[in-house]
C-alpha cells in the first residue's frame, strides 16, 4: 500500500539531516534523557514544513497525495486530515453552513463539540430528540418523522447535524433522513466519530458517505490504528461550500500540525485499504466473535444488546451488564483493578471497544479473577433511571444568547433547579454528550439522573459546585 506522507518522513530521517529548524528537539538531538529511549524513533519523523514534506494548510505534495488516497478509499469528493480530532471537524462543518442567526437542526445526543460549534457560529439550534433504547436506556437515533416535522416547522434551516453511530455503536439507516433533507435542499452533516472503520464493509454498518451525507467527520484514532486526535473530514457534495470549510480548518487547526499524527492517518488509511484488498474481513469478524466469547466466560455478566430491531450494532462495541445488579461503574472498577480498561460505564452497563485484529486476548486467570470478584461483590446503589420516550421530539431553547447575556446568574441546590434555565453545560465524560445544556430549561428527570451520577462519583464536566449538588442558573427577568 502507498503511504506517501509516512514514506517521505522516513526517507527524510534516513538521510540523517542536520536540523537547524523547529521543533526544538532537533530530530531528537536535544531531549530529556529519561524520555529518549521511548521517544527517539518518533522524534526522527517529528518534522515541520520542510521541502518535500508539504504543508497541511496548503497541500500540493505528499500530504495532498495522502488525502487523495483517503478520499478514494472512502468514496468522497475530497478528504482532509484533521490534527485536532473530530472536534475541529464538527466546528468547521457547522461554521461552513451557518451564519449568525441561522437555524440548524441538531440531534440532541450529539457530542459537546457540536454545541460549541453552534455557539461559535451564533446559530440557533433546533433539537431533534432521539429514541431511547428500552433495553440499554441510552439515546440512539432520530426518526425520519422527527426530521420531517422539524423541516416542516423550520423550513429555513441551513443544515441538519446528526450523530452516527452513537457511542455504543448503534446505527440506524440514514438514507430516509438524508433523502428527506435533500428534498428541501438542506445539507446533512454527520459526526461519524466512531465509524471510521465502517468503510471495511459488512458486518459493519453502512458508512454515512455511502448513505449520501454531504459532510462527514470520523475519528480515525477511535477504531483505526491512528494516533489520538487523528481524524478525517470528508466532503461529499456541492451543498457544502468547500472553500469556506477549508478556510475554517485553517483558522481552527494548529499552524504547526503534528507530522507523526498526520503520518499515522496515512498509515491508518493504508491499513484499512489493505484489509479490503486482501479480503481479511471474514477472518477479522471471526476473531472479534472469539474475543466476545472470552468476555462471556466471565462469571456474572451478560452481553447487553439494543432492543430496537432496526438498529444495526457495530461488532467492535461490546456492552456487558452484571447479573447481580451492579452498576456499570462498579463493573468498570473491577475490570480496571485487574488491568482491563473499558471505554466507559453508565448506570446499567460497561462498554468495551474491541480492537481490529487485536493480539492480546484476555488470559484465563484474568477472566477467572474478574468473574470471582463480580460474583462475590455486593451490588451498591441499584437505582436506575426510568426509561422514558420524551413526548416532544422537536424543541428549541427558550431564549437566544443575546437575551441570556443580559441575565444574572445564581447557584441553587439540585432540588430547586428544575424549571430554571441552566447557565452551565453539564457533561458526563465520556461520552461527552451534554446531560444539561447552557440555556436549556432544566427537567426534573435530568436533575434526578444528575444526582444519581454525582452519588456514583461519575466524572462530570461542569462547575466545581456539582459535588455540593448545586447548579448555576440564570435569573430570568420576571424573577429578578
SULBELJO-V512122 format. One line per field, one symbol per residue. ss: DSSP state (H for helix, E for strand, - for the rest). psi: psi as a letter, one per 20 degrees, with the letter a starting at -180 (. if undefined). burial: I if it has 16 or more other ideal C-beta (glycine too) atoms within 10 Angstrom, else O. Layout:
# SULBELJO-V512122
ss: ???
psi: ???
burial: ???
This chain:
# SULBELJO-V512122
ss: ---HHHHHHHHHHH------------------HHHHHHHHHHH------------HHH---HHHHHHHHHHHHH---EEEEE--HHHHHHHHHHHHH-----EEEEE----HHHHHHHHHH--EEEEE---E------E----HHHHHHHHHH-----EEEEE------EE---HHHHHHHHH---EEEEE----HHHHH-------HHHH---EEEE-HHHH-------EEEEE------HHHHHHHHHHH------HHHHHHHHHHHHHHHHHHH---HHHHHHHHHHHHHHHH----EEE--------EE---EEEEEE-----HHHHHHHHHH------EE----EEEE----------HHHHHHHHHHHHH-----------------EEE----HHHH---EEEEEEHHH----EE---EEE----EEEE----E--HHHHHHHHHHHH----EE--HHHHH-EEEEEE-HHH-
psi: qpmgggghgghghhilqpolrqriimkjhoqphhigghighhhhjnaamrpiiaohimpichgggghhhggggikrhqqqppjkrhghgggggghhiprpiqppppphkrqhhghhggghikroqopoprqpphgilqperpqhhggghghhhmijpirppqporrhjjppqpiggggggghhjkpqpppnlhjkhihihapjqrqqhghijqhppppnhigirmqqpiprqpppjriipnghgghghhhghqqimqpghghhhhghgghgghhgghjlihggggghghhhhhghiipqjqqppqqhoiipppphipppqqpijjqrhhgggggghijjoorgrqahhrpppoqqplqjnqpqhhggggggghghipqqdojqqpqopophohorrqhqrhhghiiqrrrpqqgijhpirppjrpoopprijppgpqpiqppqhhhgggggghghjkqoppariihhjlqqpqqoqgii.
burial: OOIIIIOIIOOIIOOOOOIOOOIOIOIIOOOOOOOOOOOOOOIIIIIOIOOOIIOIOOIOOIIIIIIOIIIOIIOIOIIIIIIIIIIIIIIIIIIIIIOOOIIIIIIIIIIIIIIOIIIOIOIIIIIIIIIIIOOIIIIIIIIIOIIIOIIOOIOOIIIIIIIIIIIIIIIIIIOOIIOIIOOOOIIIIIIIIIIIIIIIOOOIIIIIIIIIIIIIIIIIIIIIIIIOIIIIIIIIOOIIOOOOIIOIIOOIIOOOIIIIIIIIIIIIIIIIIOIOOOOOIOOIOOIIOOIOOOIOOIOIIOOIOIOIOOIIIIIIIIIIIIOIOIIIIIIIIIIOOOOIOIIIIIIIIIIIIIOIOOOOOIOOOIIOOIIOIIOOIOOOOOOOIOOOOOOOIIIOIOIOOOOIOOIOOOOIOIOOIIOIIIIIIIIIOOIIIIIIIIIIIIOOOIIOIIOIIIOIOIOIOIIOOIOOOIIIIIOOOOOO
